[in-house]
Amino acid sequence: MNSRRSFIKKVGVAAGAASLAVSTNVLAEAQKKKKAKRALRIAHLTDVHLLAEPKAENAMVTLFTELNSMKDQPDFIINTGDTIMDANNQLPEVVEERWEAWHRVCQHNSLKMHHCIGNHDVWYLPKEKKEQYKGDKRLGKTWVMDELKMKQRYYSFSQGGWHFIGLDSINYGDKGVHIDEEQLTWLKAELDKIGPDAPVCVYSHIPILSITSFTYYLHRKPATEVRFPWGDMHSDFNDLKALFHKHKNVKLALSGHNHYIDDVDYLGTKYLCNGAVSGSWWGGDLDEFPPAYALIDLYEDGTIEHEMVYYKWK
């Protein structure tokens, strides 16, 4: 009996020690996490699709007023494209009107904005008008870059210990959506240059990885007819995924385009597709997703916290 009690006592002590060790480890992890200091707060806007109409303009004034009056204000805004509604197949006076509307609403914003190009931002003409405007220097991506004061269609910058890379994903052709060879070469060199210590946020208009690319079409077509991921996710995902996996400090990839919201953690990178400011192109909710933007907190240790804001645009 004594040896049985002795055995139980020893087991109890061992279990207690193990429990204490686990508790200590959990506490140590919690303290470690708690010590991480927030480096930056950013606002992510995407798919504004601005029209020169009171409803859309008033909504953007509301949004910018909301952001600029926050007590815990973002350090800057990332806008991942489709800034205006449909510069495709439009006469120049229509595109001019929409860019003028954008500049009007931006008078209500004092926060720095970093942009990338969306497919709706690229100006091209109806076929029957191409000859008339042949040689217009604004054709293609030039006009959007001028309006948004973008010196390059892809670029990088650093702030708060984080490195940011804006990509141009508006490249189609037989490969589907992809970044071109020139851009890919630059991206590889850029990731090599910054080294492994600074956490990296990549952003593009079209998602590099997102389940929304598939689910959007499943609302509208049977699965057998959906050409996935044609046009709505990067067809060069495997190449970019391998590059991000090699550079494990690529912690975050932001996108829009699909007007849906998802959060995918894949091989150490968080892919956030953050809906659309315009919702259903200023027609309310798109399927289950209301008009929204995101607030994202970036920490010195590379961790991320984010929330969607369903702003009262009506």
N, C-alpha and C positions, 0 to 999 in steps of 0.2 A: 504493500500500500504506500509506504514511504517513497519507494523508488518511482511509483506511478505519479505521486504528487510532485516529486522532484522533476520528473519528465514533463508534466503539464506546466510546471513553473518555468522550466527552461524554454519550452515552446512558446509560452506566453511572453517571456522576455524577448525571445527572438522575433516574434510577431510584432511586438511593440517597437523593437529597434528598426525593423523593416518599415513599419508604418511611419516612424519618426523620420527615417531616411527619405521615404517618398514625400512626406509632408515638407521636409526641408528642401528637397529638390523642387517641388511645386512652388514653394515660397521663393526660392532663389530665382526660378524662372519668372515668377510674377514680379519680383523686385527688379529683375533685369529688364523686363518689358516696361515696367513703370518708369525706369530711368530714361527710356528712349524719349528724346525731346522732339517736339514737332518742329520740323524744318520749314514747312510751307503749307499754306492752305490755298488751293486753286479752285476756281469755278470752271466747269466744263460745259460749254454750250455747243450744240450741234444741230444742224438741219433747221435753221431759222426760216429758210425759204421766204424771205421777206417780200411782201407785195406793197406797192404804193397805194395802200388802202387803209382807212382809219382803223379797222379791227386789228390788223397785223401790226401797224405802227404803234397803236396805243398799248398793245400787249408787250411790245419790246420796251417801250418807255416804262411800263410797270416793272418788267423784269430788271432792267438796268437800275431803276430807282431802288428796288428791293436789294440788289447786290451792293450798291454803293452806300446804303444806309445801314448795313449790317454792323452790329457791334463787333463781331468777330469777322472782320472783313477779309475776303480773299486777297492774296498777294498779287494775283493776276488772273486773267481769263485765258483759257485755251478754247478756240473756236475751230471745230473740226469740219467746217465746210458746208456746202449748200447754203451759203449766206443769203443769197437772193433766190427767188423763185425763177427757175427756168430761163437761163440766158440762151439755152439751146433753141435753135429754129426760130429766133426772134429777130425782128428788125431792131436796129440800134437805138431808136428812140424809146422802145419799150425797156431795153436793158438800162439805158441812161436813167429812166424814171425810177427803176428799182434801186439802182446804186444811190441815187439822190435820197431816196427814202431811208436807205441804210445810214447815210451820213447824218440825216436828220435825227434818227433815234440815238445815234452814237453821241450826240450832244448831251445826252443824259447819263453818260458813262465817263468816269475819270480813271477807271482801272486800265492798266496796260493789257493789251490783247495780243496774243500770238495765234496765227491763223494757218490753216492748210486749205488746199483747193478741193472743192467738191465737184461732182460731175455736173450739177446744175449751174455752177459758176462759170463754166467754159462757154464762150460765145462762138456759136456757128450759126449759119444762115439757112433759111429754107432753100431748097435746091434751085427754085426759079429765081432767087435773088442773088445767087453766088457771084455771077458775072458782074452785077452792078456794084458790088462792094469788094471786088477782087483787089487785093493789095492793102486793104484797111489794116493798119498795124495792130489794132485791138483784137483781131480774130484769134481764136484759140485761147490760151491761158494768159496772154499778155494783159488783157483788160482786167481780169480779177486781181492779178498781181499788182497792177497799178493802183486799183481802188483800195486794196488792203495794205498797200505799201510793203509788199513782200519783195525783197531784193532777189531772192532765189525761190524756186518752187519746192525745194527741200533744204533744210538748214538745221542748225543746233545752237543751243545756248546753255549756260549753267547758271543756277541760282540756288541759294540755300543749301549747298552741298549736293544737290541733285543735278543730273544732266538731262536735258530735254532734246528730243530729236523729232522734228516735224517732217513727215514723208509726203510725197506726192503719189497717191495710189491711183490717180486717174490715167491709167494706161491699159488699154484693152487689147484688141487683136486676137489672133488665134490662141494665145496663151490664157485668155480671160484676164481678170484684174491682176496686175502684178506691178512691182517696181522694176523699172528698166535697168539695163546692165550698168549704165553710167552711175545710177543712183545706188545700186547694190554694191558696186565697187567702193563708192564713197562711204556707205553705211558700214561696211566691214572695216575700213580704215579708221572711221570715227570711233567705233567700239574698241578697236585695238589701242587707239590713242588715249582714250580717257582712263584706261586701266580698270582693275577689278574693284576698286574701293568705292567709287561714287555710284549710288543707285541711279538707274536710268528709267525715264519715262519716254516711251515712243508714242506718237499719235499720228493717225491717218484718218482720212474720211471713211474709206471702206474698211470694214473689220479685217484684221489679219486672222482672227479666229473668233467665231461666234455661232451659237446655236440659232440665233435669230435669222441667219441667212436661210436656214431650212424651214423654220417654223412659220415665217411670213408666207412662204409659198404654199405650205400645207393648209393654210386657211383658204386658199384659192384654187388649188389644183390637187389631183391625186398624186401620191408619192411617185408613181411610175412615170409621171410626166415632168417631174421637177428635175431640171438640169442643175445639179448642185456641184459646186457653189457658184456657177456662172454669174458674174456681174455683182454679186452681193457678199462675197468673201474673197480674200486673196487666194488665187489659184497657186501661188508660190508659197503657200503656208509652210510646207515641209522645209523649204530652204530657209525661211525666216525663223521658224521654230528651232531648227538646228543651230542657227547663228545665235539665237537668244539663249539656247541651252549651253552653248560654248561660253558665252558671256553671261554668267549667272547673276550679274548685277542688273540685268534688264528685268525690272520688277513690275512694270506697269505698261500696258498698251491700251490707249484710248481710241475710240472710234464712234461713228454714228452711222449714217446712211440708211439703216434698215428701220428706223423709227421705233424699234422695239428696245427693251432693256434686258440685258443679261450680264452675268458675272461668272466668268470661267477662270478657274485656277488650273493652269496646265504647266507642268514641269518648272514650277517656281516663278512663273510670270502670271500676273493677274490681267486678264483681258476684260475690259469694261466697255460694253456697247451701251451708251447712255441715252437712248431714246431720241426724242426730237422736241426742240423748243416749240415747233409749230404743230406738234401732234399729228393729226391727219391733214396736213397742209392747210392749217387754219380752219379745219372743219370739225374741231372737237377731238375726241379720242380716236386713236387708230387701233381697232380691235380692242384688246384689253389695256392699252397703254395711253394714259393721258399726256398732255403737253408737260414737259419736264426739263430740268437741267440738273447737274450734279455738283455737289461740294465734296472735295477730296482733300484729306489731310495726309501729308507726306512726312514721314519721320526720319530722323537722322540714321537709324539703323536699317532703312529700306522698307519698313512696314508701312501699310496703307490702311486708312479708314475712309469710307465714303458713304454718302447718303444721297438719295434722289429727292429733289424738291419739286413738288407739283404746284407750280405757282398759279395764282388766281388771275389768269390772263383775261378772263371775260369781264 
